[in-house]
Amino acid sequence: MDTLTHALSGALLGRLIARPPDPARPAPKPWQMVVAGAAAATFPDLDFVLGYVSELTYLRGHRGVTHSVLLLPLWGLLIAWLLARVPKMRAPGIDWPAFYVVVCAGIGIHILGDLITQFGTMILAPFSDRRFGWGTTFIIDLPLTGLLVAGLVASALWRRSRAPAAFGLMAVCAWVGVGAVGKSEAIDAARRHAMEQGITAVALDAIPRPASPFNWTAVIDDGERFHTAHINTRRSEVMEAGPDDNLIRRLSSHYRPVTMAHWQVRERFGNGGYGEVREQVRAVWSAPDFAFFRWFAMFPVLDSVGGAAGGACVSFRDLRFETPGRDSLPFRYGLCESSAGWALVERTMAGWRKLSGR
């Protein structure tokens, strides 16, 4: 989820947690709790600094220790202590314990906000690098962000009540639930297609897509290849869109009704013409230097077999990030042959680029 939406969710949660004024029990003011919640919910994304070390360090560490539920109490202690040192957050009788609960809640809602996406969050770091994700929601969801904004605006209008914050957060939960229903429907569509076509499915999944909670890429994994279709589980007719239509319609038009779905087959190690280099492709996939991508990718397929100065290059992509209507594809990595052996590279629009931080 984007950092702005994280901050908004923490702010709304802070308003919900804020206590009414009580002279007998000094407590932070509601606006201070909103600030504390927003700051705490932004904190985990400070791992962007790993990008200054190297791209691979960022990919390996993003959504890692700062997103860990095991370390959350310690992060909460640190941030609460820092907030209590900020002059405008100070007040007589108020120190870091007054902010601890809201800070921990802010970090927690950030972790939940990332778990509903499919990128993967290492909630057990540093003891495990396993990535978790429910995959109910696209990483940028404008209606979800809008519900948070509405909750904050309503809270500003009805300052004495915590009800707007509660209703706003409940509405967000309901919206995520709608996405969960859409995912279940997409997986059911994949299951029916596998049964009808006699495909032995090792796994079934669905990738959330933008513009609607019912836009999905249904995925059937048969162990060697992926069968995929871009579908809208509630649509009965094909949506047409032209260059003059709005962005939402253009994005959504790629997703067809389930009964009219176009299923494609994508082999892990290449379709058709790549047969003659299949062993080389498998060798790159299994190479020790490519371990990070095997760990990172959920639906890996061959991206390209080509050449660069010095020798052959093989790259892979992850179907999670192959969004219809998107001009560029991120996270395309591979190995290129060189005089010193195989080098880790990223395939960009401009060509092959050697990576540092191996």
NORQUI-V915106 format. One record per backbone hydrogen bond with DSSP energy under -0.5 kcal/mol. CO is the residue of the C=O (numbers start at 1). NH is the residue of the N-H. Records with the same first field share a line. If there is no record, write none. Layout:
# NORQUI-V915106
CO->NH  NH
This chain:
# NORQUI-V915106
2->6
3->7
4->8
5->9
6->10
7->11
8->12
9->13
10->14
11->15
12->16
13->17
14->18
22->25
29->32  33
30->34
31->35
32->36
33->37
34->38
35->39
36->40
37->41
38->42
39->43
40->44
42->45
43->46
44->47
45->48
46->49
47->50
48->51
49->52
50->53  54
54->58
55->59
56->60
57->61
58->62
61->64
63->122
64->67
65->68
68->72
71->74  75
72->76
73->77
74->78
75->79
76->80
77->81
78->82
79->83
80->84
81->85
82->85  86
83->86
86->89  90
87->90
91->94
93->95
94->91
95->98
96->99  100
97->101
99->103
100->104
101->105
102->106
103->107
104->108
105->109
106->110
107->111
108->112
109->113
110->114
111->115
112->116
114->117
115->134  135
116->136  137
117->135
121->123  132
122->125
123->69  70
124->127  128
132->121
139->2  141
140->142
141->145
142->146
143->147
144->148
145->149
146->150
147->151
148->152
149->153
150->154
151->155
152->156
153->157
154->158
157->159
158->161
162->166
163->167
164->168
165->169
166->170
167->171
168->172
169->173
170->174
171->175
172->176
173->177
174->178
175->179
176->180
177->181
178->182
179->183
180->184
181->185
182->186
183->187
184->188
185->189
186->190
187->191
188->192
189->193
190->194
191->195
192->196
193->197
194->198  199
195->198
199->201
203->221
205->219
206->208
207->217
209->212
212->215
214->216  233
215->209
216->218  231
217->207
218->229
219->205
220->222  227
221->202  203
224->268
225->222
226->228  266
227->220
228->264
229->218  231
230->256
231->216
232->235  258
238->240
242->245
246->250
247->251
248->252
249->253
251->254
252->255
254->256
256->232
257->260
258->261
261->263
264->228  266
265->267
266->226
267->270  302
271->274
272->275
274->277
275->278
277->281
278->282
279->283
280->284
281->285
282->286
283->287
284->287
287->290
288->291
290->293  294
291->295
292->296
293->297
299->319
301->317
304->315
306->313
308->311
311->308
312->337
313->306
314->335
315->303  304
316->333
317->301
318->321
319->322
321->323
323->326
331->333
332->347
333->316
334->345
335->314
336->343
338->341
341->338
343->336
344->355
345->334
346->348  353
348->351
351->348
353->346
356->56
